[in-house]
Amino acid sequence: MNDWQDQTQEIADGIRRRVLEHVLSNNGGYMSQACSSAEMFAMLYSRVLRLGPSIAPLEPRKFGGVPGAPGHEFFSGGDYNGAKESQFDRFIFSPAHYALALYAALIEVGRLAESGLDHFNEDGSTVEMIGGEHSPGVETTTGSLGQALSQAGGIALARKLRGDTGDVWVMMSDGEFQEGQTWEAIESAARFELDNLRVIVDANGQQCDGCIDEIETGDPLTNRIRVFGASAVESNGHDLGTLEEAMTMSTGKPHFVIARTDPVRGLPLFGERAPLLHYLRFTSPDERAQYQAAYEEMVK
């Protein structure tokens, strides 16, 4: 590895450590999502996204209320991604249950305080288990899976019409391609030639009910996306060099990177629970002790 790859890998490793530490402290958490997506978040926040400095406080704010009339206290979690100026990229975070990994990424790159996860899922906190539009790093609430791509397409179209130079990036999970709205969004993005729309997909083969292939396979995913008019390439989601190449290529079309990932990357012990890897909660003190030992290996 060269210097940037070493630094980016340190961020990815830090994301996994922080999430496992949180799971140990709280007897639960979305662990496989952090295992599979850590390199993606590290690449986005340290290498690929063109963001301005965060305009949000390091200590996460309390929930300020829903959008309303002038004078309301609503604020956007997108503030952690910097100002929405024309030259900067916008980041739309789709799989809201990956929020724990997103918060850990923000901490690793200095956009959120080290103590940020102390407020996770507290009453009145914006550091929610399922990220909303006020949560750190989350610009829009995506509702049911599959809505973020449509939202990002609208933002990308507006930016294209305005002549903004910044791109719109979306982070998705592979399960979202079971939603019809996702395909409508791809078709529309291709129709409007949104070459400023770029998507990274965590293809970890998992969803809440188990392995995707045993429920409703999305493959051949890249070919299907191409048929709808966008460009799509596959990449090893843990290989930083090939991931950078896939994420930064210019195609003149909406661009999708299907990052094939391992849902137990860095934590092979978790694989003993396969195929049900969606959420980790300990079933006994002995099992918790095993994960504590795995954590101590991580921090050596």
Buried (B, 14 or more C-beta within 10 A) or exposed (E): EEEEBEBBBEBBBBBBBBBBBBBBEBEBBBBBBBBBBBBBBBBBBBBBBEBBEBBBEBEBBBBEEEEEEEEEEEBBBBBBBBBBEEEBBBBBBBBBBBBBBBBBBBBBBEBBBEEBBBBBBEEEBBBBBBBBBBBBBBBBBBEEBBBBBBBBBBBBBEBBEEEBEBBBBBBBBBBBBBBEBBBBBBBBBBEBBBBBBBBBBBBBBBBEEBBBEEEEBBBEBBEBBBBBBBBBBBBBBBBBEBBBEBBEEEEEBBBBBBBBBBBBBBBEEBBEBEBEBBBBEBEEEEBBEBBEEBBEEBEE
